[in-house]
Amino acid sequence: MGTRYLLLGLVLWLLFTAIRSYLRQRHEDRRAKQIMNSMNMVICDYCNTHLPQNEAIYQGNRYYCCKDHLHLSKKGK
Ligand SMILES: [Zn+2]
């Protein structure tokens, strides 16, 4: 009799844990997608680093991750 309740409790606990981790995972996925959608990612023309458009330096139809790469890219060409 006692074993049956113990087993039932274990099953309920496993179910609860599984649902909780599923919901947490879904929440994080949605949040990650929202962040990705809100940021338009661009690629640095010099080092190929992906970065948000609002943080990139735009010049000559190209994006750069920092001023250094903007200048290095100009030197290289
Ligand atoms: Zn760069």
N, CA, C, O and the ligand as a Tripos MOL2 file, in Angstrom:
@<TRIPOS>MOLECULE
protein
  309   307    78     0     0
PROTEIN
NO_CHARGES

@<TRIPOS>ATOM
      1 N           0.8400   -1.2150    0.0000 N.3       1 MET1
      2 CA          0.0000    0.0000    0.0000 C.3       1 MET1
      3 C           0.8680    1.2560    0.0000 C.2       1 MET1
      4 O           0.6620    2.1740   -0.7940 O.2       1 MET1
      5 N           1.8360    1.2740    0.9010 N.am      2 GLY2
      6 CA          2.7180    2.4360    1.0010 C.3       2 GLY2
      7 C           3.5560    2.6070   -0.2450 C.2       2 GLY2
      8 O           3.8310    3.7310   -0.6640 O.2       2 GLY2
      9 N           3.9620    1.5040   -0.8370 N.am      3 THR3
     10 CA          4.7950    1.5390   -2.0420 C.3       3 THR3
     11 C           4.0360    2.1680   -3.2030 C.2       3 THR3
     12 O           4.6060    2.8920   -4.0200 O.2       3 THR3
     13 N           2.7210    1.8740   -3.2600 N.am      4 ARG4
     14 CA          1.8940    2.4100   -4.3450 C.3       4 ARG4
     15 C           1.8380    3.9450   -4.2850 C.2       4 ARG4
     16 O           1.9410    4.6160   -5.3110 O.2       4 ARG4
     17 N           1.6760    4.4860   -3.0820 N.am      5 TYR5
     18 CA          1.6350    5.9460   -2.9220 C.3       5 TYR5
     19 C           2.9790    6.5800   -3.2480 C.2       5 TYR5
     20 O           3.0670    7.6640   -3.8260 O.2       5 TYR5
     21 N           4.0270    5.8520   -2.8480 N.am      6 LEU6
     22 CA          5.3850    6.3370   -3.1220 C.3       6 LEU6
     23 C           5.6110    6.4210   -4.6310 C.2       6 LEU6
     24 O           6.1710    7.3910   -5.1430 O.2       6 LEU6
     25 N           5.1590    5.3750   -5.3280 N.am      7 LEU7
     26 CA          5.2930    5.3080   -6.7820 C.3       7 LEU7
     27 C           4.4690    6.4210   -7.4450 C.2       7 LEU7
     28 O           4.9260    7.0770   -8.3810 O.2       7 LEU7
     29 N           3.2530    6.6180   -6.9430 N.am      8 LEU8
     30 CA          2.3760    7.6630   -7.4750 C.3       8 LEU8
     31 C           3.0210    9.0400   -7.2840 C.2       8 LEU8
     32 O           3.0030    9.8850   -8.1790 O.2       8 LEU8
     33 N           3.5850    9.2370   -6.1050 N.am      9 GLY9
     34 CA          4.2590   10.5040   -5.8160 C.3       9 GLY9
     35 C           5.4380   10.7280   -6.7370 C.2       9 GLY9
     36 O           5.6740   11.8370   -7.2160 O.2       9 GLY9
     37 N           6.1780    9.6470   -6.9780 N.am     10 LEU10
     38 CA          7.3460    9.7270   -7.8560 C.3      10 LEU10
     39 C           6.9220   10.0910   -9.2840 C.2      10 LEU10
     40 O           7.5410   10.9330   -9.9350 O.2      10 LEU10
     41 N           5.8480    9.4350   -9.7550 N.am     11 VAL11
     42 CA          5.3440    9.6980  -11.1090 C.3      11 VAL11
     43 C           4.8840   11.1540  -11.2280 C.2      11 VAL11
     44 O           5.1820   11.8320  -12.2120 O.2      11 VAL11
     45 N           4.1570   11.6200  -10.2140 N.am     12 LEU12
     46 CA          3.6820   13.0130  -10.2380 C.3      12 LEU12
     47 C           4.8500   13.9920  -10.2260 C.2      12 LEU12
     48 O           4.8300   15.0140  -10.9110 O.2      12 LEU12
     49 N           5.8710   13.6580   -9.4310 N.am     13 TRP13
     50 CA          7.0340   14.5320   -9.3450 C.3      13 TRP13
     51 C           7.7670   14.5870  -10.6870 C.2      13 TRP13
     52 O           8.1870   15.6540  -11.1340 O.2      13 TRP13
     53 N           7.9130   13.4090  -11.3250 N.am     14 LEU14
     54 CA          8.5710   13.3580  -12.6360 C.3      14 LEU14
     55 C           7.7890   14.1590  -13.6780 C.2      14 LEU14
     56 O           8.3630   14.8960  -14.4800 O.2      14 LEU14
     57 N           6.4720   13.9960  -13.6430 N.am     15 LEU15
     58 CA          5.5900   14.7110  -14.5650 C.3      15 LEU15
     59 C           5.7270   16.2230  -14.3630 C.2      15 LEU15
     60 O           5.8440   16.9850  -15.3230 O.2      15 LEU15
     61 N           5.7090   16.6360  -13.1030 N.am     16 PHE16
     62 CA          5.8220   18.0460  -12.7590 C.3      16 PHE16
     63 C           7.1540   18.6200  -13.2340 C.2      16 PHE16
     64 O           7.2070   19.7120  -13.8000 O.2      16 PHE16
     65 N           8.2230   17.8700  -12.9970 N.am     17 THR17
     66 CA          9.5590   18.3110  -13.4010 C.3      17 THR17
     67 C           9.6690   18.4280  -14.9240 C.2      17 THR17
     68 O          10.2500   19.3760  -15.4510 O.2      17 THR17
     69 N           9.0950   17.4400  -15.6140 N.am     18 ALA18
     70 CA          9.1520   17.4350  -17.0790 C.3      18 ALA18
     71 C           8.3910   18.6290  -17.6490 C.2      18 ALA18
     72 O           8.8820   19.3050  -18.5530 O.2      18 ALA18
     73 N           7.1910   18.8910  -17.1210 N.am     19 ILE19
     74 CA          6.3770   20.0100  -17.6030 C.3      19 ILE19
     75 C           7.0860   21.3320  -17.3230 C.2      19 ILE19
     76 O           7.1150   22.2290  -18.1660 O.2      19 ILE19
     77 N           7.6560   21.4340  -16.1230 N.am     20 ARG20
     78 CA          8.3180   22.6810  -15.7540 C.3      20 ARG20
     79 C           9.5100   22.9540  -16.6670 C.2      20 ARG20
     80 O           9.6970   24.0880  -17.1080 O.2      20 ARG20
     81 N          10.3150   21.9400  -16.9550 N.am     21 SER21
     82 CA         11.4900   22.1490  -17.8080 C.3      21 SER21
     83 C          11.0590   22.4300  -19.2490 C.2      21 SER21
     84 O          11.7050   23.1990  -19.9610 O.2      21 SER21
     85 N           9.9520   21.7940  -19.6720 N.am     22 TYR22
     86 CA          9.4330   22.0560  -21.0130 C.3      22 TYR22
     87 C           8.9860   23.5120  -21.1580 C.2      22 TYR22
     88 O           9.2990   24.1790  -22.1440 O.2      22 TYR22
     89 N           8.2470   23.9870  -20.1530 N.am     23 LEU23
     90 CA          7.7520   25.3670  -20.1960 C.3      23 LEU23
     91 C           8.9010   26.3680  -20.1440 C.2      23 LEU23
     92 O           8.8780   27.3960  -20.8200 O.2      23 LEU23
     93 N           9.9030   26.0510  -19.3340 N.am     24 ARG24
     94 CA         11.0480   26.9530  -19.2340 C.3      24 ARG24
     95 C          11.7890   27.0150  -20.5630 C.2      24 ARG24
     96 O          12.1860   28.0900  -21.0130 O.2      24 ARG24
     97 N          11.9730   25.8560  -21.1870 N.am     25 GLN25
     98 CA         12.6650   25.7820  -22.4680 C.3      25 GLN25
     99 C          11.9170   26.5900  -23.5360 C.2      25 GLN25
    100 O          12.5190   27.3340  -24.3100 O.2      25 GLN25
    101 N          10.5890   26.4220  -23.5560 N.am     26 ARG26
    102 CA          9.7680   27.1230  -24.5400 C.3      26 ARG26
    103 C           9.8630   28.6340  -24.3430 C.2      26 ARG26
    104 O           9.9340   29.3990  -25.3050 O.2      26 ARG26
    105 N           9.8610   29.0460  -23.0770 N.am     27 HIS27
    106 CA          9.9510   30.4640  -22.7470 C.3      27 HIS27
    107 C          11.2790   31.0420  -23.2270 C.2      27 HIS27
    108 O          11.3220   32.1370  -23.7870 O.2      27 HIS27
    109 N          12.3710   30.2920  -23.0020 N.am     28 GLU28
    110 CA         13.6950   30.7680  -23.4120 C.3      28 GLU28
    111 C          13.8240   30.8140  -24.9250 C.2      28 GLU28
    112 O          14.4280   31.7410  -25.4660 O.2      28 GLU28
    113 N          13.2650   29.8300  -25.6130 N.am     29 ASP29
    114 CA         13.2930   29.8240  -27.0720 C.3      29 ASP29
    115 C          12.5920   31.0580  -27.6290 C.2      29 ASP29
    116 O          13.0880   31.7200  -28.5410 O.2      29 ASP29
    117 N          11.4190   31.3520  -27.0510 N.am     30 ARG30
    118 CA         10.6380   32.4880  -27.5270 C.3      30 ARG30
    119 C          11.3880   33.7940  -27.2820 C.2      30 ARG30
    120 O          11.3940   34.6890  -28.1280 O.2      30 ARG30
    121 N          12.0220   33.8900  -26.1090 N.am     31 ARG31
    122 CA         12.7570   35.1030  -25.7760 C.3      31 ARG31
    123 C          13.9600   35.2710  -26.7040 C.2      31 ARG31
    124 O          14.2570   36.3810  -27.1470 O.2      31 ARG31
    125 N          14.6440   34.1780  -26.9950 N.am     32 ALA32
    126 CA         15.7980   34.2350  -27.8970 C.3      32 ALA32
    127 C          15.3730   34.6790  -29.2900 C.2      32 ALA32
    128 O          16.0620   35.4660  -29.9400 O.2      32 ALA32
    129 N          14.2230   34.1640  -29.7430 N.am     33 LYS33
    130 CA         13.7190   34.5490  -31.0640 C.3      33 LYS33
    131 C          13.3540   36.0290  -31.1000 C.2      33 LYS33
    132 O          13.6150   36.7210  -32.0840 O.2      33 LYS33
    133 N          12.7430   36.5080  -30.0030 N.am     34 GLN34
    134 CA         12.3640   37.9230  -29.9370 C.3      34 GLN34
    135 C          13.6010   38.8030  -30.0230 C.2      34 GLN34
    136 O          13.6050   39.8210  -30.7150 O.2      34 GLN34
    137 N          14.6480   38.4010  -29.3150 N.am     35 ILE35
    138 CA         15.8850   39.1850  -29.3430 C.3      35 ILE35
    139 C          16.4780   39.1710  -30.7460 C.2      35 ILE35
    140 O          16.9170   40.2070  -31.2460 O.2      35 ILE35
    141 N          16.4910   38.0040  -31.3810 N.am     36 MET36
    142 CA         17.0420   37.9000  -32.7290 C.3      36 MET36
    143 C          16.2370   38.7290  -33.7250 C.2      36 MET36
    144 O          16.8010   39.3520  -34.6250 O.2      36 MET36
    145 N          14.9060   38.7300  -33.5570 N.am     37 ASN37
    146 CA         14.0640   39.4860  -34.4720 C.3      37 ASN37
    147 C          14.2290   40.9890  -34.2800 C.2      37 ASN37
    148 O          14.1720   41.7580  -35.2400 O.2      37 ASN37
    149 N          14.4350   41.4000  -33.0270 N.am     38 SER38
    150 CA         14.5480   42.8320  -32.7680 C.3      38 SER38
    151 C          15.8820   43.3750  -33.2660 C.2      38 SER38
    152 O          16.0210   44.5770  -33.4960 O.2      38 SER38
    153 N          16.8690   42.4840  -33.4320 N.am     39 MET39
    154 CA         18.1660   42.9300  -33.9060 C.3      39 MET39
    155 C          18.3830   42.4410  -35.3270 C.2      39 MET39
    156 O          18.2890   41.2440  -35.6030 O.2      39 MET39
    157 N          18.6660   43.3520  -36.2080 N.am     40 ASN40
    158 CA         19.0010   42.9850  -37.5700 C.3      40 ASN40
    159 C          20.5050   42.7350  -37.6090 C.2      40 ASN40
    160 O          21.3020   43.6660  -37.4910 O.2      40 ASN40
    161 N          20.8820   41.4760  -37.7730 N.am     41 MET41
    162 CA         22.2980   41.1280  -37.7030 C.3      41 MET41
    163 C          23.0030   41.4230  -39.0260 C.2      41 MET41
    164 O          22.4760   41.1580  -40.1060 O.2      41 MET41
    165 N          24.1930   41.9710  -38.9090 N.am     42 VAL42
    166 CA         25.0230   42.2450  -40.0890 C.3      42 VAL42
    167 C          26.3990   41.6100  -39.8670 C.2      42 VAL42
    168 O          26.7130   41.1880  -38.7540 O.2      42 VAL42
    169 N          27.1940   41.5410  -40.8890 N.am     43 ILE43
    170 CA         28.5070   40.8850  -40.8090 C.3      43 ILE43
    171 C          29.5960   41.9160  -41.0900 C.2      43 ILE43
    172 O          29.5320   42.6630  -42.0670 O.2      43 ILE43
    173 N          30.5790   41.9370  -40.2280 N.am     44 CYS44
    174 CA         31.7350   42.8160  -40.4220 C.3      44 CYS44
    175 C          32.4630   42.4130  -41.6980 C.2      44 CYS44
    176 O          32.7530   41.2340  -41.9040 O.2      44 CYS44
    177 N          32.7580   43.3840  -42.5490 N.am     45 ASP45
    178 CA         33.3940   43.0880  -43.8330 C.3      45 ASP45
    179 C          34.8410   42.6400  -43.6600 C.2      45 ASP45
    180 O          35.4130   42.0170  -44.5540 O.2      45 ASP45
    181 N          35.4300   42.9540  -42.5130 N.am     46 TYR46
    182 CA         36.8410   42.6290  -42.2980 C.3      46 TYR46
    183 C          37.0420   41.2810  -41.6160 C.2      46 TYR46
    184 O          37.8250   40.4530  -42.0800 O.2      46 TYR46
    185 N          36.3160   41.0610  -40.4890 N.am     47 CYS47
    186 CA         36.5550   39.8280  -39.7130 C.3      47 CYS47
    187 C          35.3740   38.8550  -39.7400 C.2      47 CYS47
    188 O          35.4320   37.8040  -39.1020 O.2      47 CYS47
    189 N          34.3110   39.1860  -40.4640 N.am     48 ASN48
    190 CA         33.1380   38.3180  -40.6030 C.3      48 ASN48
    191 C          32.3980   38.0750  -39.2830 C.2      48 ASN48
    192 O          31.6750   37.0850  -39.1580 O.2      48 ASN48
    193 N          32.5660   38.9510  -38.3120 N.am     49 THR49
    194 CA         31.8430   38.8310  -37.0560 C.3      49 THR49
    195 C          30.3970   39.2680  -37.2550 C.2      49 THR49
    196 O          30.1320   40.2800  -37.9050 O.2      49 THR49
    197 N          29.4690   38.5100  -36.6980 N.am     50 HIS50
    198 CA         28.0570   38.8900  -36.7370 C.3      50 HIS50
    199 C          27.7770   39.8390  -35.5830 C.2      50 HIS50
    200 O          28.1660   39.5760  -34.4460 O.2      50 HIS50
    201 N          27.1080   40.9340  -35.8750 N.am     51 LEU51
    202 CA         26.7760   41.8950  -34.8240 C.3      51 LEU51
    203 C          25.4900   42.6280  -35.1840 C.2      51 LEU51
    204 O          25.1230   42.6990  -36.3560 O.2      51 LEU51
    205 N          24.8010   43.1750  -34.1770 N.am     52 PRO52
    206 CA         23.5600   43.9110  -34.4530 C.3      52 PRO52
    207 C          23.8390   45.1370  -35.3100 C.2      52 PRO52
    208 O          24.8670   45.8010  -35.1680 O.2      52 PRO52
    209 N          22.9040   45.4170  -36.1980 N.am     53 GLN53
    210 CA         23.0880   46.5230  -37.1280 C.3      53 GLN53
    211 C          23.3000   47.8580  -36.4090 C.2      53 GLN53
    212 O          24.0790   48.7020  -36.8520 O.2      53 GLN53
    213 N          22.5830   48.0300  -35.2810 N.am     54 ASN54
    214 CA         22.6870   49.3190  -34.5780 C.3      54 ASN54
    215 C          24.0370   49.5120  -33.8890 C.2      54 ASN54
    216 O          24.3560   50.6180  -33.4540 O.2      54 ASN54
    217 N          24.8380   48.4370  -33.7860 N.am     55 GLU55
    218 CA         26.1720   48.5510  -33.1850 C.3      55 GLU55
    219 C          27.2560   48.5950  -34.2500 C.2      55 GLU55
    220 O          28.4210   48.8460  -33.9430 O.2      55 GLU55
    221 N          26.8780   48.3530  -35.5040 N.am     56 ALA56
    222 CA         27.8650   48.2810  -36.5760 C.3      56 ALA56
    223 C          28.1500   49.6670  -37.1460 C.2      56 ALA56
    224 O          27.3390   50.5860  -37.0290 O.2      56 ALA56
    225 N          29.3220   49.7930  -37.7670 N.am     57 ILE57
    226 CA         29.6920   51.0230  -38.4660 C.3      57 ILE57
    227 C          29.4270   50.7870  -39.9480 C.2      57 ILE57
    228 O          29.9550   49.8480  -40.5430 O.2      57 ILE57
    229 N          28.6170   51.6360  -40.5240 N.am     58 TYR58
    230 CA         28.2230   51.4760  -41.9140 C.3      58 TYR58
    231 C          28.9570   52.4880  -42.7660 C.2      58 TYR58
    232 O          28.8380   53.6960  -42.5580 O.2      58 TYR58
    233 N          29.7140   51.9900  -43.7240 N.am     59 GLN59
    234 CA         30.4140   52.9050  -44.6120 C.3      59 GLN59
    235 C          30.7030   52.2150  -45.9420 C.2      59 GLN59
    236 O          31.1120   51.0550  -45.9790 O.2      59 GLN59
    237 N          30.4880   52.9340  -47.0080 N.am     60 GLY60
    238 CA         30.7710   52.4130  -48.3410 C.3      60 GLY60
    239 C          30.0130   51.1380  -48.6530 C.2      60 GLY60
    240 O          30.5660   50.2130  -49.2490 O.2      60 GLY60
    241 N          28.7390   51.0820  -48.2500 N.am     61 ASN61
    242 CA         27.8930   49.9140  -48.5350 C.3      61 ASN61
    243 C          28.3150   48.6680  -47.7550 C.2      61 ASN61
    244 O          27.8570   47.5700  -48.0710 O.2      61 ASN61
    245 N          29.1770   48.8100  -46.7460 N.am     62 ARG62
    246 CA         29.6490   47.6700  -45.9540 C.3      62 ARG62
    247 C          29.5160   47.9840  -44.4630 C.2      62 ARG62
    248 O          29.4560   49.1400  -44.0450 O.2      62 ARG62
    249 N          29.4720   46.9190  -43.6940 N.am     63 TYR63
    250 CA         29.3900   47.0580  -42.2360 C.3      63 TYR63
    251 C          30.7060   46.6230  -41.6020 C.2      63 TYR63
    252 O          31.3920   45.7240  -42.0890 O.2      63 TYR63
    253 N          31.0310   47.2910  -40.5020 N.am     64 TYR64
    254 CA         32.2310   46.9360  -39.7370 C.3      64 TYR64
    255 C          31.8890   46.8730  -38.2580 C.2      64 TYR64
    256 O          31.0240   47.6050  -37.7770 O.2      64 TYR64
    257 N          32.5880   45.9720  -37.5270 N.am     65 CYS65
    258 CA         32.2950   45.7830  -36.1110 C.3      65 CYS65
    259 C          32.9200   46.8790  -35.2620 C.2      65 CYS65
    260 O          32.4440   47.1500  -34.1600 O.2      65 CYS65
    261 N          33.9830   47.5170  -35.7570 N.am     66 CYS66
    262 CA         34.6460   48.5760  -34.9880 C.3      66 CYS66
    263 C          35.4080   49.4890  -35.9510 C.2      66 CYS66
    264 O          35.5740   49.1690  -37.1280 O.2      66 CYS66
    265 N          35.8620   50.6160  -35.4360 N.am     67 LYS67
    266 CA         36.5910   51.5720  -36.2800 C.3      67 LYS67
    267 C          37.8990   50.9880  -36.7960 C.2      67 LYS67
    268 O          38.3140   51.2600  -37.9220 O.2      67 LYS67
    269 N          38.5480   50.1720  -35.9440 N.am     68 ASP68
    270 CA         39.8080   49.5450  -36.3470 C.3      68 ASP68
    271 C          39.6400   48.7530  -37.6320 C.2      68 ASP68
    272 O          40.4540   48.8500  -38.5500 O.2      68 ASP68
    273 N          38.5720   47.9680  -37.6840 N.am     69 HIS69
    274 CA         38.3650   47.1280  -38.8620 C.3      69 HIS69
    275 C          37.9590   47.9540  -40.0670 C.2      69 HIS69
    276 O          38.2520   47.5840  -41.2040 O.2      69 HIS69
    277 N          37.2960   49.0520  -39.8300 N.am     70 LEU70
    278 CA         36.9770   49.9640  -40.9240 C.3      70 LEU70
    279 C          38.2780   50.4730  -41.5570 C.2      70 LEU70
    280 O          38.4270   50.4720  -42.7790 O.2      70 LEU70
    281 N          39.2170   50.9100  -40.7030 N.am     71 HIS71
    282 CA         40.4860   51.4430  -41.2110 C.3      71 HIS71
    283 C          41.3640   50.3410  -41.8050 C.2      71 HIS71
    284 O          41.9880   50.5340  -42.8480 O.2      71 HIS71
    285 N          41.4090   49.1690  -41.1270 N.am     72 LEU72
    286 CA         42.2210   48.0510  -41.6350 C.3      72 LEU72
    287 C          41.7010   47.5890  -42.9950 C.2      72 LEU72
    288 O          42.4800   47.2600  -43.8890 O.2      72 LEU72
    289 N          40.3780   47.5700  -43.1410 N.am     73 SER73
    290 CA         39.7890   47.1400  -44.4010 C.3      73 SER73
    291 C          40.1760   48.0960  -45.5260 C.2      73 SER73
    292 O          40.4420   47.6710  -46.6510 O.2      73 SER73
    293 N          40.2030   49.3770  -45.2150 N.am     74 LYS74
    294 CA         40.5850   50.3820  -46.2170 C.3      74 LYS74
    295 C          42.0360   50.2200  -46.6170 C.2      74 LYS74
    296 O          42.3830   50.3580  -47.7900 O.2      74 LYS74
    297 N          42.9010   49.9210  -45.6250 N.am     75 LYS75
    298 CA         44.3290   49.7540  -45.8840 C.3      75 LYS75
    299 C          44.5850   48.5480  -46.7680 C.2      75 LYS75
    300 O          45.4300   48.5820  -47.6630 O.2      75 LYS75
    301 N          43.8400   47.4780  -46.5030 N.am     76 GLY76
    302 CA         44.0440   46.2230  -47.2140 C.3      76 GLY76
    303 C          43.6840   46.3020  -48.6790 C.2      76 GLY76
    304 O          44.0960   45.4490  -49.4650 O.2      76 GLY76
    305 N          42.9190   47.3160  -49.0620 N.am     77 LYS77
    306 CA         42.4790   47.3790  -50.4490 C.3      77 LYS77
    307 C          43.1080   48.5310  -51.2270 C.2      77 LYS77
    308 O          42.8230   48.7030  -52.4130 O.2      77 LYS77
    309 ZN         35.4530   43.2370  -37.5360 Zn       78 ZN78
@<TRIPOS>BOND
     1     1     2 1
     2     2     3 1
     3     3     4 2
     4     3     5 am
     5     5     6 1
     6     6     7 1
     7     7     8 2
     8     7     9 am
     9     9    10 1
    10    10    11 1
    11    11    12 2
    12    11    13 am
    13    13    14 1
    14    14    15 1
    15    15    16 2
    16    15    17 am
    17    17    18 1
    18    18    19 1
    19    19    20 2
    20    19    21 am
    21    21    22 1
    22    22    23 1
    23    23    24 2
    24    23    25 am
    25    25    26 1
    26    26    27 1
    27    27    28 2
    28    27    29 am
    29    29    30 1
    30    30    31 1
    31    31    32 2
    32    31    33 am
    33    33    34 1
    34    34    35 1
    35    35    36 2
    36    35    37 am
    37    37    38 1
    38    38    39 1
    39    39    40 2
    40    39    41 am
    41    41    42 1
    42    42    43 1
    43    43    44 2
    44    43    45 am
    45    45    46 1
    46    46    47 1
    47    47    48 2
    48    47    49 am
    49    49    50 1
    50    50    51 1
    51    51    52 2
    52    51    53 am
    53    53    54 1
    54    54    55 1
    55    55    56 2
    56    55    57 am
    57    57    58 1
    58    58    59 1
    59    59    60 2
    60    59    61 am
    61    61    62 1
    62    62    63 1
    63    63    64 2
    64    63    65 am
    65    65    66 1
    66    66    67 1
    67    67    68 2
    68    67    69 am
    69    69    70 1
    70    70    71 1
    71    71    72 2
    72    71    73 am
    73    73    74 1
    74    74    75 1
    75    75    76 2
    76    75    77 am
    77    77    78 1
    78    78    79 1
    79    79    80 2
    80    79    81 am
    81    81    82 1
    82    82    83 1
    83    83    84 2
    84    83    85 am
    85    85    86 1
    86    86    87 1
    87    87    88 2
    88    87    89 am
    89    89    90 1
    90    90    91 1
    91    91    92 2
    92    91    93 am
    93    93    94 1
    94    94    95 1
    95    95    96 2
    96    95    97 am
    97    97    98 1
    98    98    99 1
    99    99   100 2
   100    99   101 am
   101   101   102 1
   102   102   103 1
   103   103   104 2
   104   103   105 am
   105   105   106 1
   106   106   107 1
   107   107   108 2
   108   107   109 am
   109   109   110 1
   110   110   111 1
   111   111   112 2
   112   111   113 am
   113   113   114 1
   114   114   115 1
   115   115   116 2
   116   115   117 am
   117   117   118 1
   118   118   119 1
   119   119   120 2
   120   119   121 am
   121   121   122 1
   122   122   123 1
   123   123   124 2
   124   123   125 am
   125   125   126 1
   126   126   127 1
   127   127   128 2
   128   127   129 am
   129   129   130 1
   130   130   131 1
   131   131   132 2
   132   131   133 am
   133   133   134 1
   134   134   135 1
   135   135   136 2
   136   135   137 am
   137   137   138 1
   138   138   139 1
   139   139   140 2
   140   139   141 am
   141   141   142 1
   142   142   143 1
   143   143   144 2
   144   143   145 am
   145   145   146 1
   146   146   147 1
   147   147   148 2
   148   147   149 am
   149   149   150 1
   150   150   151 1
   151   151   152 2
   152   151   153 am
   153   153   154 1
   154   154   155 1
   155   155   156 2
   156   155   157 am
   157   157   158 1
   158   158   159 1
   159   159   160 2
   160   159   161 am
   161   161   162 1
   162   162   163 1
   163   163   164 2
   164   163   165 am
   165   165   166 1
   166   166   167 1
   167   167   168 2
   168   167   169 am
   169   169   170 1
   170   170   171 1
   171   171   172 2
   172   171   173 am
   173   173   174 1
   174   174   175 1
   175   175   176 2
   176   175   177 am
   177   177   178 1
   178   178   179 1
   179   179   180 2
   180   179   181 am
   181   181   182 1
   182   182   183 1
   183   183   184 2
   184   183   185 am
   185   185   186 1
   186   186   187 1
   187   187   188 2
   188   187   189 am
   189   189   190 1
   190   190   191 1
   191   191   192 2
   192   191   193 am
   193   193   194 1
   194   194   195 1
   195   195   196 2
   196   195   197 am
   197   197   198 1
   198   198   199 1
   199   199   200 2
   200   199   201 am
   201   201   202 1
   202   202   203 1
   203   203   204 2
   204   203   205 am
   205   205   206 1
   206   206   207 1
   207   207   208 2
   208   207   209 am
   209   209   210 1
   210   210   211 1
   211   211   212 2
   212   211   213 am
   213   213   214 1
   214   214   215 1
   215   215   216 2
   216   215   217 am
   217   217   218 1
   218   218   219 1
   219   219   220 2
   220   219   221 am
   221   221   222 1
   222   222   223 1
   223   223   224 2
   224   223   225 am
   225   225   226 1
   226   226   227 1
   227   227   228 2
   228   227   229 am
   229   229   230 1
   230   230   231 1
   231   231   232 2
   232   231   233 am
   233   233   234 1
   234   234   235 1
   235   235   236 2
   236   235   237 am
   237   237   238 1
   238   238   239 1
   239   239   240 2
   240   239   241 am
   241   241   242 1
   242   242   243 1
   243   243   244 2
   244   243   245 am
   245   245   246 1
   246   246   247 1
   247   247   248 2
   248   247   249 am
   249   249   250 1
   250   250   251 1
   251   251   252 2
   252   251   253 am
   253   253   254 1
   254   254   255 1
   255   255   256 2
   256   255   257 am
   257   257   258 1
   258   258   259 1
   259   259   260 2
   260   259   261 am
   261   261   262 1
   262   262   263 1
   263   263   264 2
   264   263   265 am
   265   265   266 1
   266   266   267 1
   267   267   268 2
   268   267   269 am
   269   269   270 1
   270   270   271 1
   271   271   272 2
   272   271   273 am
   273   273   274 1
   274   274   275 1
   275   275   276 2
   276   275   277 am
   277   277   278 1
   278   278   279 1
   279   279   280 2
   280   279   281 am
   281   281   282 1
   282   282   283 1
   283   283   284 2
   284   283   285 am
   285   285   286 1
   286   286   287 1
   287   287   288 2
   288   287   289 am
   289   289   290 1
   290   290   291 1
   291   291   292 2
   292   291   293 am
   293   293   294 1
   294   294   295 1
   295   295   296 2
   296   295   297 am
   297   297   298 1
   298   298   299 1
   299   299   300 2
   300   299   301 am
   301   301   302 1
   302   302   303 1
   303   303   304 2
   304   303   305 am
   305   305   306 1
   306   306   307 1
   307   307   308 2
@<TRIPOS>SUBSTRUCTURE
     1 MET1         2 RESIDUE 1 A MET
     2 GLY2         6 RESIDUE 1 A GLY
     3 THR3        10 RESIDUE 1 A THR
     4 ARG4        14 RESIDUE 1 A ARG
     5 TYR5        18 RESIDUE 1 A TYR
     6 LEU6        22 RESIDUE 1 A LEU
     7 LEU7        26 RESIDUE 1 A LEU
     8 LEU8        30 RESIDUE 1 A LEU
     9 GLY9        34 RESIDUE 1 A GLY
    10 LEU10       38 RESIDUE 1 A LEU
    11 VAL11       42 RESIDUE 1 A VAL
    12 LEU12       46 RESIDUE 1 A LEU
    13 TRP13       50 RESIDUE 1 A TRP
    14 LEU14       54 RESIDUE 1 A LEU
    15 LEU15       58 RESIDUE 1 A LEU
    16 PHE16       62 RESIDUE 1 A PHE
    17 THR17       66 RESIDUE 1 A THR
    18 ALA18       70 RESIDUE 1 A ALA
    19 ILE19       74 RESIDUE 1 A ILE
    20 ARG20       78 RESIDUE 1 A ARG
    21 SER21       82 RESIDUE 1 A SER
    22 TYR22       86 RESIDUE 1 A TYR
    23 LEU23       90 RESIDUE 1 A LEU
    24 ARG24       94 RESIDUE 1 A ARG
    25 GLN25       98 RESIDUE 1 A GLN
    26 ARG26      102 RESIDUE 1 A ARG
    27 HIS27      106 RESIDUE 1 A HIS
    28 GLU28      110 RESIDUE 1 A GLU
    29 ASP29      114 RESIDUE 1 A ASP
    30 ARG30      118 RESIDUE 1 A ARG
    31 ARG31      122 RESIDUE 1 A ARG
    32 ALA32      126 RESIDUE 1 A ALA
    33 LYS33      130 RESIDUE 1 A LYS
    34 GLN34      134 RESIDUE 1 A GLN
    35 ILE35      138 RESIDUE 1 A ILE
    36 MET36      142 RESIDUE 1 A MET
    37 ASN37      146 RESIDUE 1 A ASN
    38 SER38      150 RESIDUE 1 A SER
    39 MET39      154 RESIDUE 1 A MET
    40 ASN40      158 RESIDUE 1 A ASN
    41 MET41      162 RESIDUE 1 A MET
    42 VAL42      166 RESIDUE 1 A VAL
    43 ILE43      170 RESIDUE 1 A ILE
    44 CYS44      174 RESIDUE 1 A CYS
    45 ASP45      178 RESIDUE 1 A ASP
    46 TYR46      182 RESIDUE 1 A TYR
    47 CYS47      186 RESIDUE 1 A CYS
    48 ASN48      190 RESIDUE 1 A ASN
    49 THR49      194 RESIDUE 1 A THR
    50 HIS50      198 RESIDUE 1 A HIS
    51 LEU51      202 RESIDUE 1 A LEU
    52 PRO52      206 RESIDUE 1 A PRO
    53 GLN53      210 RESIDUE 1 A GLN
    54 ASN54      214 RESIDUE 1 A ASN
    55 GLU55      218 RESIDUE 1 A GLU
    56 ALA56      222 RESIDUE 1 A ALA
    57 ILE57      226 RESIDUE 1 A ILE
    58 TYR58      230 RESIDUE 1 A TYR
    59 GLN59      234 RESIDUE 1 A GLN
    60 GLY60      238 RESIDUE 1 A GLY
    61 ASN61      242 RESIDUE 1 A ASN
    62 ARG62      246 RESIDUE 1 A ARG
    63 TYR63      250 RESIDUE 1 A TYR
    64 TYR64      254 RESIDUE 1 A TYR
    65 CYS65      258 RESIDUE 1 A CYS
    66 CYS66      262 RESIDUE 1 A CYS
    67 LYS67      266 RESIDUE 1 A LYS
    68 ASP68      270 RESIDUE 1 A ASP
    69 HIS69      274 RESIDUE 1 A HIS
    70 LEU70      278 RESIDUE 1 A LEU
    71 HIS71      282 RESIDUE 1 A HIS
    72 LEU72      286 RESIDUE 1 A LEU
    73 SER73      290 RESIDUE 1 A SER
    74 LYS74      294 RESIDUE 1 A LYS
    75 LYS75      298 RESIDUE 1 A LYS
    76 GLY76      302 RESIDUE 1 A GLY
    77 LYS77      306 RESIDUE 1 A LYS
    78 ZN78       309 GROUP 0 **** ****
